[in-house]
């Protein structure tokens, strides 16, 4: 397995020798004593061409409930150099703020979504808006308008063709507000806004885990399909991502069923490629195409679908360290036709979620066979 991981640099050297552009690491943020975890980020291209990375910078611990702030750093040269951190949202929760999603609206505004954690039965998503490319932010507006512990991963918020904003969430019941009754099995939900994120409401259907499968559904993502349906996928412990669909822009959802993406209990990230219309997925591929240690979030792979997610082409490995942990990926397409990923890239030495990496993938590499 380690030998397979060691082949990756050889493959990259061969690709360079053939004149092929290859993925390039733009930034690695290592954990430090002061900031033991840097994770769950997203990235946006600003109107002046700068790249802006926004992520969760922990302090005082590396657990999901350790204190943390949301910070930003920018690059004026496509990712070659980066500024220091600037605090965008200081810790306003009793525990922390984390899990950033950035969304540029058709109006040009940028919305910054994040979780505010207060306790085992109180985790809510909020949104702030910016009209000046994240130089300043509005006061927060609550997105998950119902009480409870709602998990929303980083880079999960989308705007539909209709203009509606859809936020996928997993509600984790916790009757007495303590870890003793917190439930790992989530209830997938969607929160909707039809006024560019100023007001919010819950969907009309609370999709519950299939009782016959007893699948533990967690960390949903969403994407609008070509036929107008909204596709929701969720991580499970059943060996694959589960999926369900909405034919009315997120109001009602079908019953979750197993989907085609084999994976451990780890999230998948999927987006539409703007220059081809195909879908790209980045996830831990445990289909057997690559050697993998069961249950671990490695390798990190990329695959293309030309039929809106019904089937996927052969995956290619981005990271293959068998001791690694690769997850919580964001996908951003730049005007120079690069796909930029941010993701946790930890290992047993530093901790699985504690190191943040930024990787740029050129268009040419996405379609090695010529593609589109």
N, C-alpha and C positions, 0 to 999 in steps of 0.2 A: 504493500500500500504506500509506504513512504517512497519506494522507488518510483511509483507512478507520479507522486507529487513532485519528485525531483526532475521528472521529464518536462515539466512545464517550462522552465527556463530554456531548455534545449529547443522546444517547439517555438518559443518566441524568437530565439536567435535565428532559427531557420526561416521564420516568417520575415524577419528584418532583412536577412540576406536575399530573400526573393523580392525585396522592395515593397513588402506589404506593411501598411500601418498596423500597429498592434496596440492593445490596451496599455495605458500609461498611468502609473500612480501619481496623483497630483498632490496628495497630502496624507500624512499619517499622524494622528494625534494620540500620543502615548499617555497612559495614566501616570500621574505623579502623586507624591505624598499629599500635596495640597488638593489635587483634583484626581481622585483614584478611579474615576470612571468618566469617559466621554462617549456618548452614545446617542442613538435614535435621532438622527438629523434629517434635514432636507436641504435642498439647494434651489436657488432661483437665479436666472440671468437678469440683471438689472438693465434698465433702458440705456445706460451709458456703456454697456458691454461688460461691466464688472460681474464676476460671479460672487454670490453671497451665500455662504454656508451658515445655516442656523442649526444648533444642536443643543443637547442637554449636557451641561457641565456639572458633575456632582462634586460635592464637598462634604467632608465629614463621614464618608462611607461610600460603598459601592453597591449597596442594596437598592432594590426598587423603591424603597421608602426612605432612603437617605436624602438629606437636604440637597437641593440642586437649583441652579438658575438656567435660564435659556439665554444663550449667548450667540453672537454672530461674528464672523470674520470674513473679509472680502479679498478677492484677487483681482488686480487691475489688468492682468496679462494672461488670461485664459487658464489660470491655475498654476503658473510657474512659481509665483510668490504670493504670500498671504499676509494680511495684517494680523495684529494681535486681536484678542477677543474684546468684544463690546457687549455688555449686558443689555439684552432687550427686555426680558421679563425677569426681575428678581423673584426669589422664592416668595410667592404670596399664598402658598398652601401651608397647612399645619405640618405636612410632610415635605412635599416638593411640587415643582412644575416640571413636566417632561413631555416627550413624544410629540414632536413638531410636525405639522403639515403646512406647506406653503401653497397658496393657490392664487394665480394671477387671473383676475376677472377680465371679461371682455371690455369693461370700462377702463381697464389699465390699473386699477387698484390692486394691491397685494394684500391678501388675507393671511394672517398668522394664527393657526389653530394650535392649541396645546392642552394638555391635561393638568388639572389642579387636584392634587391628592391631599385629602384631609384625614382619611381613616379607612378602615376595612369596609365600611358601608357608604363611603363618600368619596367618589372619584368622578369628576365632571370635566367635560371639554368646554373650553372657552375660545372665543375668537376676538382678535384685535385687527383693525384695518389700517392700512397706510396708503396715503396719496402721494408720498414723497420717497418711494423706493426704500422703505424701512428705516428712513432717518428718524421718523417719529411714528408712534402708534396711538390709536384711539383707546379709550377705556374698554375693558373686556365686556363681552356679551356672552351669556351662557348659551351653549349649543344643546347639550343633553339636558333638556328642560325638566325631565323627570328625576326624582331622587334615586340614589343607588350608586353602585360602583360600576361605572362604565369604562371599558377599555377601548381606546382608539389608537391604533398603531400610528407611527410616523408615516407621512406621505400617503395618506389614505383618502383624502377629500377630493371629490371631483365636481365639475360643473357640467351638466348635461347640455345637449344641443338646444333644449328649450330655455336654458338659463337657470334651471333649478340646481341648487347645490345639494349634494347627497353626502352625508357623513355616516359611514358604517361603524357600528359600535357593538360590543358584546357586554350585556348586563350580567354581572356576577352576583347572584343573591347572597345576602349576609344578614340573616334575621336578627342577630343580637349585636351586630356591630363589632364583633371580635373575630380573630383568626379561627376560632373553634367552629364557626358556622359559615365561614366564607366558602363559596361553592366554585370549584374550578370550571364546572360546566357552564358555559355562557349561553345567554339567550340573545341570538343575533337580532339587531334592530337597525333601523335607519332613521336619522334625523334630517329634516328637510327644510330648505329655505327657498322662497320664491322672490325674495327682495334683496338679493346680493348679500345675504348673511346678516341682515339687520334684525330679523325675527326668525324664530325656529319653532318647529313642532315635531312630534314623533310620527312615525309611519302608522298605518292603520292595522298592521298585522305584526304581532310578535311571533317570530318564527322560533319554535322550540325544537330541541334536539329530537331526532327520530326515536321514539321509545323502544322500538324493536331492535335498534342497533346500539342504543345507549352511547352514542357518539358524543364525546366532549368537544363541543364547538367553541372555538376561540379566535380572536384577532381577525375579524373579517376585512376583506377588501372589496372594492366595487369598480366596475367599468361599464361604459355604455357600448352595447354591441351595434353592429351596422343595421340590424333590423329594428332598432329602437328599444329593445329590452335592456334592462340593467342586470348585469351578472354580479352575483356575490359569491365569493369563495372564502373558505374558513379553514384554519389549521385544525387537525384532529390528531388523536393517538391511534387512528385506525389504519395508518399506512398510506393515506392519500389526503389531498385537499378535498373537502366536501364543497358542494355548490348548490345554489338555488337562484331563481330568476324572478324578476318583476316585469310585468307587461304594462304597468301604469306609472312609470317613472319613480318607482320606489315606494308606492303606497302599500301594495300587497306583494307577498312573496310566496313562491312555491315551497314545497317541503324539501329540505336539504337532502342531497343524495351524493354518493361518492363520485368524484370527478376524475379526469384522466391524469392528474399530476401526482405521481408517487412521491411521498416525502415523509420525513419523521415529524414529530410534533414541533413544527417550526413554520413560520409564516412564509407565504409566497408573495412576490411583488410583480404586478403585471401592468403594462401600459401599451398604448397604441403608438406605433412609430409614425411620426407625422409625414415623412416623405414617401412612405409606401402603403400605409394603412394596415399593415400587418401588426400582430401583437408580439411583444417580447415579454418573456417571463424570466425572472431571476429567483432561484430557489435552491434548496438542497435536494438534488436529484438522487433519489434512492430507488430508481427503477431497475438498477443493475447494469446500466450502461457504463458506469464508473464504479470502481471499488469504493466501498464506504463502510465505516464502522457503524453498526446498527445503533440507532437512537441518537447519534451525535449530529450536530448541525454542520456537517461537512460531507462532500465537497460543495462549493458554491458554483452553480452552473447557470448557463443562459441558453434559452431555446426560443425559436420563432414559430408562430402559428400563422398560416395563411388563410385559415377558415374560421376565424373569430373564436379560437380556443377550443374547438371541437377535437382537433388533433394537434400534435406538436412535432416539429422536426427534431432531429438528433441534437441533444444538448452538448454544449461545449463547456469545459471546465474553466472557471475563472480563478478559483482557489482550491487547492487540493491537499493541504496539510491535514493528515489524519488526526492531529492533536488540536486542530483549529476549531473555531466556532464562528460561523459566518451567518448573519441574520439581520433583520430589521433594515432592509434595503430601501433606499429611495431612488427613483429614476427621473432624470431631468434631461430633456433634449435641448441642445443649444442651437443657436442660429448657424454655427459653423458645422452643423450636422454631426456632432459628437453626442453620444449618450453618456451622461455622467452619473455614476452610482455613488451613494454614500452608504456605508454599512458597518456594523460591528465586525471586527476582524481580530478577535482575541484568541487566546490559547490557554493551556493549563498553567502556564507560567504567570501571565498577567491577569487571568480571569477572562471568561468567555465574552462578556459584554463591555469590557473596559477600554478597548482600543477602537478608535474610529478611523476609517479609511475612506479616501475619495479616489475613485478610479474613473478614467475617461476612456471610452470605447469608440473608436472611429467608425463611421458608416461602413467603410470598406470591410472592416473586420466582422461586422454583424452579418454580412452576406458574403461569405468567403467564396461561394460558387458564382459570384457575379451579381446575383440578387437584383435588387431594384434600386 
